[in-house]
Amino acid sequence: MRVREPSRDRGEPERSARHSEPAAPGRLTRTSPDGTGPVRIPGTFRPQRLLALQRAVGNRAVTAMLAERHGRDDGHTHPGDRAHGEPEPAQRAAAGDHTDEEPVRPAAHAVLRSAGRPLEAPLRTEMEARLGADFSRVRLHTGISAERSAQELGARAYTSGEHVVLGSQGADKHTLAHELTHVIQQRQGPVSGTDSGGGLRVSDPSDRFERAAETNAKRVMAAPPPSVARTGNDGHTDAAGSLSRSPRDTDGTGTPAVQRAVGFEFEAQWNVRRIEDDSEEKHAQRSRERERLIDAKILASFLRPTSAYHQRLTEEERAQVAEGPARAQALRDTWFGTDGLLTDAGRQRLAQLDVTPGERAMLVQTLLWHAEVPEEPLAGENLGKGRVDGLVVAGSKFDLTADASPSGGSNLEWITDPLTSLAEVGTVMDDVTAMAGYLDSRRDDPYVPSEEVTAGGGRPRPRLRIYPDGKPLSFAPQATLGARLEQLPKLVDYLENRRPMSMVERLPVLGSGRVEGRRQAVTDLGGLGDLPAARIGADTAVTALLPRLGLRVPRSGTKALTGLVMHLAAYLMQGQRIEPGANAKSIAGSVMARTDFAHSFSLLPQELKGHFQADPDAFATLVLEAAGMAGRGGERVFGNEVERGLANDRTRTTVPLTRSTWLRALPSGTDLLKNWEHLTTDEQQMVDETGARAVHKSLGALGTQENLVGPQNEYQAVVVELRRMKQDVPTARLKRLAVAVFTLVEQLNARRTLRYGKGR
């Protein structure tokens, strides 16, 4: 575990940190309290200070500090800055005569046994962009217990494995960047440290890991804020896209590249709520309010002449309705208040109409179908969305979370971490299905307390309730993957399934398995929307353009250009037909770009990039031709007003961004089809703020993040999300689906023949 000690002199320029060996997650590294470096002991030592240091790092470490204090002129840097303990060992406080006392279990052990919480999405995505690493598994510990444990260690902050604990003075971003660098270092292998006694290992502030961490923190925090993924407010968790990091830089600087694997999200229909002290009282109140609304809607239905219940009104009442709106309104004013609910006269009239329980149930179903009344309320409050605000149960490389819909409510959603091998997919999916299977076994219960959901290695968050609906869990999966740009057309061709893609597929007997597997892939991953038409348009437009350019472009470069133009054209075609009030991310159709299109453009061969950068109009013309929109670049990207698609925000907005403006900016490295918060200051000057705020935050949210794919992680990739996968998947079939999708993506990026198979 790594620890930063609280500041006494904010003016001191240097920050250094000490590290623990990474092998065991409970090992402790302490960082100096001032956040500026190793433990500093100016002047003479007071007895209280010595005792505190003994409790924090052990007697031998304090002895070494004293020796160093008397042997050096500056009296500032000391080896006890970070202490590292084995999981659950006792840190020993010793007297000055070197006699060990009984072990003391520090508060740090209790903190590290707790679940912690993920980094908040905006902070996490900023740090991932700055440091080039995946922090979806990092758990942050704050609050009174964390502060006490840091104080006990004489620390500003400390790190143990994937756990980062912040003391009362450790909330600055520099400290966090330093500690996250230690997380990266420990993932890559052991770091230096010497036995200081008392079950602790102490690293030296002069070792290369400490120097690299501090240098790296200064470097990344000196850079301007990145404009890449921010996943907070929309709740879309990029870890679902399964980022995995491959340490291509092993010199201890903590700047590995991103290996993009396949990640999954499995949304289910059951609800989850947070229970508070007054939840039952609020539930009763909401139920009463819903019943009053239902009463009003039922009586209103009697006033409609087309309703089968209209004949129950008296002849005089029916005549009054038939006389026209003014007379009908007079009747409404008698029965309904200004709030739309029934007056005393209205309640009396409804009672006189003798609506039977069966009739009421049918009327309520009709009202629910037309979304005129809400579902029966559940006790508790809605959770946020995603792995930060919506965490329900933490797992190993997956979490059970809440998925908040735009219309309100919190449904269950399983989100995986990076899954980078078939073995890892199998292990994680075994845990996911074990947890889901346990919940399935309780589908007839009124609710399941979160504390009881420990199947599959779950670590539940307390005071939550999961509400079954009496039916087994039914899943809507999505997959996020990294793919080589030139391979996107191949994936579309495979899933479109119009013609054989190999000789084996043409053979009646030998090819039957591949043909059947391909059909299954279409069922599981299909719903391509406008991509097949965009694929044809892109191929035609690119084939016509390249001979005119006179450039020698490799075949892979031609395919990459076709893949980019195809994807952009599909967006334009889907945007043209978007329904009024549709969610803004509907423009993505079945395949959403999670890295932005400026990043995709950067992956083209230099010859093509240079040509289009010199003539951005030519690029815009190419894409418009592929989309069948030649000469229509002045029209809006979104053909109708769109909704923001966020919980409790159904605002409709017209997005003024035009096709030409969007496309012409891409060669210069700017993708304007992103939410306002994901645009740089300069980019914000190029768009309408109100319109940009209506663009869904998931679109291009990973920005220009570098991702690597292929057998040796040797190829740059784009990151896309498959959004139209097969629905209503039962628990028993989740693992086979995940394994089949992962294998298909591996084949795609290795340029092998695509073979989709789910096995038994």
Secondary structure by P-SEA (a helix, b strand, c coil): cbbbbbbcccccccccccccccccccbbbbccccccccccccccccaaaaaaaaacccaaaaaaaaaaaaaccccccccccbbbbcccccbbbbccccccccccccaaaaaaacccccccaaaaaaaaaacccccccbbbbbcaaaaaaaaaacccccccccbbbbccccccaaaaaaaaaaaaaaaacbbbbccccccbbbbbcccaaaaaaaaaaaaaaacccccccccccccccccccbbbbbccccccccccccbbbbbbbbbbcbbbbbbccaaaaaaaaaaaaaaaaaaaaaaaaaacccccccccccaaaaaaaaccaaaaaaaaaacccccccccaaaaaaaaaacccaaaaaaaaaaaaaacccccccccbbbbbcccccccccccccccbbbbbcccbbbbbbbbbcccccaaaaaaaaaaaaaaaaaaaaacccccccccccccccccccccbbbbbccccbbbbbbbbbbbcccaaaaaaaaaaccccccccccccccaaaaaaaaaaaaaacccccaaaaaaaaaaaaaaaccccccccccaaaaaaaaaaaaaaaaaaaaaaacccccccccccccccccccaaaaaaaccaaaaaaaaacaaaaaaaaaaaaccccccccccccbbbbccccccbbbbbbcccaaaaaaacccccccccccccccaaaaaaccaaaaaacccccccccbbbbbbcccccbbbbbbbbccccccccccaaaaaaaaaaaaaaaaaacccbbbbbcc
